[in-house]
Amino acid sequence: MNQDYYKLFACCVPVRGYLRSAVCDLQRKDYWLIPNDLCDILLKDKDESVNNLIEKHKGIDVKGYFEYLFENEICFPCDQEDLELFPELDKQWHIPFEFETCIVDFAADLIKELPKIVDEISDFAIPNVQLRFYSEISQKELKQVINAFFNSKIKFIELIVPNIFCEEFIDDLVLETSKIRLIVLTSSQNRGRRDVEQATVYHTEQVVDTHNHCGIIQEEQFVCEMRTFCESTKFNSCLNCKVSIDVDGNIRNCPSMKESFGNIRNTTIDEALSHPDFKKYWSISKDTIEVCKDCEYRHMCTDCRAYLKQPGNIYSQPAKCFYNPYIAKWKGDDGYIPVEEYGLYNEEGKFVLDKLKVDSLNLELWGA
């Protein structure tokens, strides 16, 4: 028996970035940042023994790398003859629905259309609905909206609503409606989180009074898990299988998108879906988006096609992303410089990086 070989756990998937890489542990919902030379070994030399790798890459601390991988249970020692017994992860992604999520931005006038909205969502058996309220709403009105979905085919409800309700009312709302899984209370004095039965209640200081507040890329919003990862490799991590109704009743892929495909007052979701451009963005994965395709976090974050750094280029980096993958720095970090200072978009919409400039800065920042 020779266990000099190694095997990555199937749920641990390397994602190579420009300056560094990540190993996404999709089972434990965590990730590890690793050097690119280790990522290259994991991707290209997966069938070689550790001893051979040590000889092959003498300028790299291969032994130390694998001690780290074994210690963190990212890979395991394996007999050579057993390597083929452990298949790689099947990254196919399928759902039994046309739509997975529906966002409804409520205003006073739209509440009148509530029965039609519920019927439309139920006709498609959309399992998840996110209800967003940008202005104050009474307890009676909020309960009216929630109750309308109570006997529908919808499985899970998320609420985004101003923090104007007492804790007792929120708790009662959750206890009375088992479909509520998430409540985000905006404009709160303090940030916080608590669990109430099946739901999680978040308090955020952020003011959310229009749809313009979406599309912000933040590290704390990363989701490292099987389902999100597999979808992200083939589809858009924001717009895929999504339909929305904005405050005016317009049917869109997302409330922030410019394209409207009719109004819920006189157009069915089925009619909107039949428009040839409705699914225009669904297949724009992170691997095809400029700058994002060079980022080690690309399969953990939620994309945005509504707000772009180069408007009109559907493959542009999100405008509200302030991470620079070429120097591995977030805005606010020492040494952070925006991506735009180290490259430009050419006439074909491709981001052309000034590699000499970036490499010089990385030598200054990281010594490498």
C-alpha positions as CSV (number, residue, x, y, z in Angstrom):
1,M,0.0,0.0,0.0
2,N,1.4,3.4,-1.0
3,Q,-0.4,6.4,0.3
4,D,2.0,8.9,-1.1
5,Y,-0.8,10.1,-3.4
6,Y,-3.5,12.6,-2.5
7,K,-7.1,13.2,-3.4
8,L,-9.0,16.4,-2.9
9,F,-12.3,15.9,-1.1
10,A,-14.9,16.3,-3.9
11,C,-16.6,19.2,-2.1
12,C,-13.3,21.1,-2.0
13,V,-13.0,23.0,-5.3
14,P,-10.0,25.2,-6.2
15,V,-10.8,28.5,-7.9
16,R,-7.8,30.3,-9.4
17,G,-7.6,34.1,-9.2
18,Y,-5.0,36.5,-10.7
19,L,-2.9,37.0,-7.6
20,R,-4.1,34.2,-5.3
21,S,-6.7,31.4,-5.3
22,A,-9.4,30.0,-3.1
23,V,-10.4,26.5,-2.2
24,C,-14.2,26.4,-1.7
25,D,-15.4,23.9,0.8
26,L,-19.0,23.4,-0.3
27,Q,-19.9,21.0,2.4
28,R,-18.6,23.0,5.4
29,K,-19.6,26.3,3.7
30,D,-16.2,27.8,4.2
31,Y,-13.1,28.7,2.1
32,W,-9.4,28.9,2.3
33,L,-7.1,31.3,0.5
34,I,-4.1,29.6,-1.1
35,P,-1.2,30.7,-3.3
36,N,-1.6,30.3,-7.1
37,D,1.3,27.8,-7.4
38,L,-0.5,25.5,-5.0
39,C,-3.8,25.9,-6.9
40,D,-2.0,25.1,-10.2
41,I,-0.7,21.8,-8.6
42,L,-4.2,20.9,-7.5
43,L,-5.6,21.6,-10.9
44,K,-2.9,20.3,-13.2
45,D,-0.9,17.7,-11.1
46,K,-3.8,15.9,-9.4
47,D,-2.5,12.4,-10.4
48,E,1.0,12.7,-9.2
49,S,2.5,11.6,-5.9
50,V,3.4,14.1,-3.3
51,N,7.1,13.0,-3.4
52,N,7.1,13.5,-7.2
53,L,5.6,17.0,-6.7
54,I,8.3,17.9,-4.1
55,E,10.9,16.9,-6.7
56,K,9.1,18.6,-9.6
57,H,8.6,21.9,-7.8
58,K,11.8,22.4,-5.8
59,G,11.3,26.2,-5.5
60,I,8.0,25.7,-3.8
61,D,7.3,24.4,-0.2
62,V,5.2,21.6,-1.5
63,K,5.6,19.6,1.7
64,G,4.3,22.5,3.8
65,Y,1.4,23.0,1.4
66,F,0.2,19.5,1.7
67,E,0.6,19.5,5.5
68,Y,-1.7,22.4,5.5
69,L,-4.2,20.7,3.1
70,F,-4.2,17.5,5.2
71,E,-4.5,19.4,8.5
72,N,-7.6,21.3,7.2
73,E,-9.1,18.2,5.6
74,I,-9.0,19.7,2.2
75,C,-7.5,16.6,0.8
76,F,-6.5,13.1,2.1
77,P,-3.7,10.6,1.6
78,C,-4.7,8.0,-1.0
79,D,-3.4,4.8,-2.6
80,Q,-2.6,5.3,-6.3
81,E,-4.9,2.4,-7.3
82,D,-7.8,4.0,-5.3
83,L,-7.6,7.5,-7.0
84,E,-10.2,6.6,-9.6
85,L,-12.7,5.4,-6.9
86,F,-13.3,9.0,-5.9
87,P,-15.1,10.9,-8.7
88,E,-15.0,14.7,-9.0
89,L,-18.1,16.8,-8.1
90,D,-20.8,16.9,-10.6
91,K,-21.4,20.6,-11.1
92,Q,-24.6,20.4,-13.1
93,W,-27.4,22.6,-11.9
94,H,-31.1,22.0,-12.5
95,I,-34.3,23.1,-10.8
96,P,-37.8,21.9,-11.5
97,F,-39.2,25.4,-11.9
98,E,-39.1,28.1,-14.6
99,F,-38.5,30.6,-11.9
100,E,-36.9,30.1,-8.5
101,T,-37.4,33.5,-7.0
102,C,-39.8,36.4,-7.3
103,I,-39.1,39.9,-5.9
104,V,-42.0,42.2,-5.3
105,D,-41.4,45.8,-4.4
106,F,-44.6,47.0,-2.7
107,A,-46.1,50.5,-2.8
108,A,-49.6,51.5,-1.7
109,D,-51.1,51.3,-5.2
110,L,-49.6,47.8,-5.8
111,I,-51.3,46.3,-2.8
112,K,-54.5,46.6,-4.8
113,E,-53.0,44.1,-7.3
114,L,-52.2,41.6,-4.6
115,P,-54.6,38.8,-5.6
116,K,-53.4,38.9,-9.2
117,I,-49.8,38.9,-8.1
118,V,-50.3,35.9,-5.8
119,D,-52.1,34.0,-8.6
120,E,-49.4,34.8,-11.1
121,I,-46.6,33.6,-8.8
122,S,-48.6,30.5,-7.8
123,D,-49.3,29.6,-11.4
124,F,-45.5,29.2,-11.9
125,A,-45.1,27.4,-8.5
126,I,-42.3,29.9,-7.7
127,P,-41.0,28.6,-4.3
128,N,-39.3,31.8,-3.0
129,V,-40.7,35.3,-2.8
130,Q,-39.0,38.4,-1.5
131,L,-41.3,41.2,-0.4
132,R,-39.7,44.6,-0.1
133,F,-41.2,47.7,1.4
134,Y,-39.3,51.0,1.0
135,S,-41.6,53.2,3.1
136,E,-43.6,52.8,6.3
137,I,-46.4,50.3,6.2
138,S,-49.0,49.7,8.9
139,Q,-49.2,46.4,10.8
140,K,-52.6,45.8,9.2
141,E,-51.3,46.2,5.7
142,L,-48.2,44.1,6.3
143,K,-50.4,41.3,7.6
144,Q,-52.7,41.7,4.7
145,V,-49.8,41.1,2.3
146,I,-48.4,38.1,4.2
147,N,-51.8,36.5,4.6
148,A,-52.4,36.7,0.9
149,F,-49.4,34.3,0.4
150,F,-50.4,32.0,3.2
151,N,-52.4,29.5,1.2
152,S,-50.4,29.8,-2.0
153,K,-47.8,27.4,-3.4
154,I,-45.0,29.6,-2.2
155,K,-42.7,27.8,0.2
156,F,-40.5,30.6,1.6
157,I,-41.0,34.3,2.2
158,E,-38.4,36.9,2.8
159,L,-39.3,40.4,4.1
160,I,-37.3,43.6,3.8
161,V,-39.1,46.3,5.7
162,P,-38.3,49.5,7.7
163,N,-37.6,48.9,11.4
164,I,-40.8,50.5,12.7
165,F,-42.4,47.5,14.4
166,C,-41.9,46.3,17.9
167,E,-40.2,43.0,18.6
168,E,-43.4,41.4,19.8
169,F,-45.2,42.1,16.5
170,I,-42.3,40.7,14.5
171,D,-42.1,37.5,16.6
172,D,-45.9,37.0,16.3
173,L,-45.7,37.5,12.5
174,V,-43.1,34.7,12.3
175,L,-45.0,32.4,14.7
176,E,-48.2,32.9,12.7
177,T,-46.6,32.3,9.3
178,S,-44.3,29.3,9.0
179,K,-43.3,30.4,5.5
180,I,-41.3,33.4,6.7
181,R,-37.7,32.5,6.8
182,L,-35.9,35.8,6.8
183,I,-36.8,39.4,7.9
184,V,-34.4,42.3,7.3
185,L,-35.3,45.4,9.3
186,T,-33.7,48.4,7.6
187,S,-32.9,51.8,9.1
188,S,-32.2,50.2,12.5
189,Q,-30.2,52.0,15.1
190,N,-27.8,49.0,15.5
191,R,-26.8,46.0,13.6
192,G,-27.8,42.6,14.9
193,R,-29.2,39.2,14.3
194,R,-31.5,36.8,16.2
195,D,-33.3,33.6,15.4
196,V,-37.1,33.3,15.9
197,E,-38.3,29.8,15.4
198,Q,-37.8,29.0,11.7
199,A,-36.8,32.5,10.7
200,T,-33.7,34.8,11.1
201,V,-34.3,38.4,11.9
202,Y,-31.6,40.9,10.8
203,H,-31.2,44.5,11.9
204,T,-29.2,46.7,9.5
205,E,-28.4,50.4,9.8
206,Q,-28.6,50.7,6.0
207,V,-31.4,52.8,4.7
208,V,-33.2,51.0,1.9
209,D,-35.8,53.3,0.4
210,T,-35.5,52.5,-3.3
211,H,-34.3,49.6,-5.5
212,N,-31.1,51.5,-6.1
213,H,-29.5,50.1,-3.0
214,C,-29.0,46.6,-4.5
215,G,-25.9,45.4,-6.3
216,I,-23.3,46.1,-3.6
217,I,-20.6,43.4,-3.5
218,Q,-19.4,42.8,0.1
219,E,-17.3,40.0,1.7
220,E,-19.9,39.4,4.4
221,Q,-22.4,38.5,1.8
222,F,-20.4,35.7,0.2
223,V,-22.1,32.4,0.1
224,C,-19.8,29.3,-0.2
225,E,-22.0,26.3,-0.6
226,M,-22.8,23.6,-3.2
227,R,-25.9,25.0,-4.8
228,T,-24.7,28.5,-5.3
229,F,-21.3,27.4,-6.6
230,C,-22.8,25.0,-9.1
231,E,-25.3,27.6,-10.4
232,S,-22.6,30.3,-10.6
233,T,-20.3,28.2,-12.8
234,K,-22.9,28.1,-15.6
235,F,-25.5,30.9,-14.9
236,N,-25.7,34.4,-13.5
237,S,-25.7,34.4,-9.8
238,C,-28.2,37.2,-9.5
239,L,-30.6,37.1,-12.4
240,N,-30.9,33.4,-13.3
241,C,-34.5,32.0,-12.9
242,K,-35.6,35.3,-11.3
243,V,-38.7,37.5,-12.0
244,S,-39.5,40.8,-10.3
245,I,-42.4,43.3,-10.0
246,D,-41.3,46.8,-9.3
247,V,-43.3,49.5,-7.3
248,D,-45.1,50.5,-10.4
249,G,-46.1,47.0,-11.3
250,N,-43.6,46.6,-14.2
251,I,-42.4,43.1,-14.7
252,R,-38.6,42.9,-14.9
253,N,-35.8,40.4,-14.4
254,C,-34.8,42.5,-11.4
255,P,-36.4,45.7,-10.1
256,S,-33.1,47.6,-10.9
257,M,-32.9,46.4,-14.5
258,K,-33.9,48.9,-17.2
259,E,-35.8,46.5,-19.4
260,S,-39.5,46.1,-18.6
261,F,-41.6,43.3,-20.1
262,G,-45.0,44.6,-19.4
263,N,-47.1,45.6,-16.4
264,I,-48.7,43.1,-14.0
265,R,-52.0,45.0,-14.4
266,N,-52.3,44.0,-18.0
267,T,-49.6,41.4,-18.7
268,T,-49.1,37.9,-17.3
269,I,-45.7,36.6,-16.2
270,D,-46.0,34.0,-18.9
271,E,-46.4,36.7,-21.5
272,A,-43.4,38.5,-20.1
273,L,-41.3,35.3,-20.1
274,S,-42.1,34.8,-23.8
275,H,-40.2,38.0,-24.7
276,P,-36.9,36.9,-26.4
277,D,-34.8,39.2,-24.1
278,F,-36.3,38.1,-20.8
279,K,-33.5,35.5,-20.3
280,K,-30.8,37.6,-21.9
281,Y,-28.6,37.8,-18.8
282,W,-29.3,34.4,-17.3
283,S,-26.3,32.6,-18.8
284,I,-23.7,35.4,-18.1
285,S,-21.6,33.5,-15.5
286,K,-18.8,35.0,-13.5
287,D,-16.3,33.2,-15.7
288,T,-17.4,35.4,-18.6
289,I,-17.5,38.8,-16.8
290,E,-14.6,41.1,-17.1
291,V,-12.4,41.4,-14.0
292,C,-14.7,39.0,-12.1
293,K,-13.3,36.1,-14.2
294,D,-9.9,36.9,-12.6
295,C,-11.2,36.9,-9.1
296,E,-10.8,34.1,-6.6
297,Y,-14.2,35.0,-5.0
298,R,-16.2,34.8,-8.2
299,H,-18.3,31.8,-7.3
300,M,-19.2,33.0,-3.8
301,C,-20.5,36.5,-4.6
302,T,-23.8,37.6,-6.1
303,D,-23.4,39.4,-9.4
304,C,-25.1,42.5,-10.6
305,R,-26.0,43.4,-14.2
306,A,-28.0,46.5,-13.4
307,Y,-25.1,48.7,-12.2
308,L,-22.0,48.3,-14.3
309,K,-18.6,50.0,-14.4
310,Q,-19.0,50.3,-18.2
311,P,-22.7,50.9,-18.9
312,G,-23.8,49.2,-22.0
313,N,-21.3,46.4,-21.8
314,I,-23.3,43.4,-20.4
315,Y,-20.0,41.7,-19.5
316,S,-18.7,44.6,-17.5
317,Q,-17.6,44.3,-13.8
318,P,-20.3,45.4,-11.3
319,A,-20.1,49.1,-10.6
320,K,-20.5,48.5,-6.8
321,C,-17.7,46.0,-6.5
322,F,-14.7,47.6,-4.7
323,Y,-12.4,44.6,-4.5
324,N,-9.3,44.6,-6.7
325,P,-8.4,40.9,-7.5
326,Y,-5.2,42.0,-9.2
327,I,-3.7,43.2,-5.9
328,A,-6.0,41.3,-3.5
329,K,-7.2,44.4,-1.7
330,W,-10.6,45.8,-0.7
331,K,-11.4,49.4,-0.6
332,G,-10.3,50.6,2.8
333,D,-7.4,48.3,3.0
334,D,-3.9,49.8,3.1
335,G,-2.5,50.0,-0.4
336,Y,-5.9,49.7,-2.2
337,I,-6.1,51.1,-5.6
338,P,-9.2,50.8,-7.9
339,V,-9.1,48.3,-10.8
340,E,-9.6,51.1,-13.3
341,E,-6.2,52.6,-12.5
342,Y,-4.5,49.5,-13.8
343,G,-6.3,48.8,-17.0
344,L,-9.0,49.9,-19.4
345,Y,-11.8,48.6,-21.5
346,N,-11.0,48.3,-25.2
347,E,-13.4,48.8,-28.1
348,E,-14.5,45.1,-27.9
349,G,-15.5,45.6,-24.2
350,K,-12.6,43.6,-22.9
351,F,-10.7,44.8,-19.8
352,V,-7.0,45.1,-20.7
353,L,-4.8,44.9,-17.7
354,D,-1.5,46.7,-17.5
355,K,0.4,43.7,-16.1
356,L,3.7,45.4,-15.7
357,K,2.2,48.1,-13.6
358,V,0.2,45.6,-11.5
359,D,3.3,43.3,-11.0
360,S,5.3,46.3,-9.9
361,L,2.7,47.2,-7.3
362,N,2.4,43.7,-6.0
363,L,6.1,43.5,-5.6
364,E,5.8,46.7,-3.5
365,L,2.8,45.4,-1.5
366,W,3.5,41.8,-1.1
367,G,7.2,41.3,-2.1
368,A,6.1,38.9,-4.8
